[in-house]
Amino acid sequence: MRIEANTGLTLSQVQWQAVSAALRSASDCGRVPATRAGPVRRIYRAVTGRTGATPSADPKLEAVRAFVCETSRQRRVAERYVPALLDHGFTSPQVAALALLSA
């Protein structure tokens, strides 16, 4: 996917909410979900109060979160999540902008 910085794109309010929530949770990317935590993770959670990221019930938000997390972690576009974003109503320029925000 080619990313262009000046696309003149717009996002709907719902899309911005999904993007905003995904960017906020990006710091939790890669943490073990609470449901898969082993004994050491449970002790850590009990001591620190940190629970890590959990999957969203909203498929659109989860697609954005997964894209943002992987793009942020790998510092390149998470191509495997692009079809899901397109299926949820994002356009190619919007996905490119999201990748720029995530990298």
C-alpha positions as CSV (number, residue, x, y, z in Angstrom):
1,M,0.0,0.0,0.0
2,R,1.4,3.4,-1.0
3,I,0.9,6.1,1.7
4,E,0.4,9.7,0.7
5,A,0.5,12.3,3.4
6,N,-1.7,14.9,1.7
7,T,-4.9,13.0,0.8
8,G,-7.5,15.6,1.7
9,L,-9.6,12.8,3.3
10,T,-12.3,13.0,5.9
11,L,-13.5,10.5,8.5
12,S,-17.0,10.2,10.0
13,Q,-17.5,10.8,13.7
14,V,-17.8,7.1,14.3
15,Q,-14.6,6.4,12.4
16,W,-12.7,9.1,14.3
17,Q,-14.0,7.5,17.6
18,A,-12.7,4.1,16.5
19,V,-9.4,5.6,15.5
20,S,-9.1,7.6,18.7
21,A,-9.8,4.6,20.9
22,A,-7.4,2.5,19.0
23,L,-4.6,5.0,19.3
24,R,-5.2,5.4,23.0
25,S,-5.0,1.6,23.5
26,A,-1.9,1.3,21.4
27,S,0.3,1.4,24.5
28,D,-1.3,-1.8,25.7
29,C,-0.6,-3.6,22.4
30,G,1.1,-6.9,22.8
31,R,0.1,-7.5,26.4
32,V,-1.4,-10.9,27.3
33,P,-5.2,-10.6,27.6
34,A,-6.4,-11.2,31.1
35,T,-8.2,-14.4,30.0
36,R,-4.9,-16.0,28.9
37,A,-2.8,-14.8,31.9
38,G,-0.6,-17.2,33.7
39,P,0.3,-17.1,37.4
40,V,3.1,-14.5,37.0
41,R,0.8,-12.3,34.9
42,R,-2.0,-12.6,37.5
43,I,0.4,-11.6,40.3
44,Y,1.7,-8.7,38.3
45,R,-1.9,-7.6,37.6
46,A,-2.7,-7.8,41.3
47,V,0.3,-5.8,42.3
48,T,0.2,-3.1,39.6
49,G,-3.5,-3.0,38.8
50,R,-2.7,-3.1,35.0
51,T,-4.9,-5.5,33.1
52,G,-3.7,-4.9,29.5
53,A,-5.8,-4.6,26.4
54,T,-8.9,-6.8,25.8
55,P,-10.6,-7.3,22.5
56,S,-13.4,-4.9,21.7
57,A,-17.0,-6.1,21.3
58,D,-17.3,-3.8,18.3
59,P,-15.8,-5.5,15.2
60,K,-15.0,-2.2,13.6
61,L,-13.1,-0.9,16.6
62,E,-11.3,-4.2,17.0
63,A,-10.2,-4.1,13.3
64,V,-8.9,-0.5,13.8
65,R,-7.2,-1.4,17.1
66,A,-5.5,-4.5,15.6
67,F,-4.3,-2.5,12.6
68,V,-3.0,0.4,14.8
69,C,-1.2,-2.0,17.2
70,E,0.5,-4.1,14.6
71,T,1.4,-1.1,12.5
72,S,2.8,0.7,15.5
73,R,4.7,-2.4,16.8
74,Q,6.2,-3.3,13.4
75,R,6.7,0.3,12.1
76,R,5.1,-0.7,8.7
77,V,1.6,-1.0,7.4
78,A,-0.2,-4.1,8.8
79,E,-1.4,-5.3,5.4
80,R,-3.3,-8.3,6.8
81,Y,-5.8,-5.9,8.5
82,V,-6.4,-3.7,5.5
83,P,-9.3,-5.9,4.0
84,A,-11.1,-5.8,7.3
85,L,-10.8,-2.0,7.5
86,L,-12.1,-1.7,3.9
87,D,-15.0,-4.0,4.8
88,H,-15.9,-1.7,7.7
89,G,-16.2,1.3,5.4
90,F,-12.8,2.9,5.5
91,T,-11.4,4.0,2.2
92,S,-7.8,3.3,1.0
93,P,-6.7,6.9,1.7
94,Q,-8.2,6.7,5.2
95,V,-6.3,3.5,5.9
96,A,-3.2,5.2,4.6
97,A,-3.7,8.1,7.0
98,L,-4.4,5.7,9.8
99,A,-1.1,4.0,9.1
100,L,0.7,7.4,9.2
101,L,-0.8,8.1,12.6
102,S,0.2,4.7,13.9
103,A,3.8,4.5,12.7
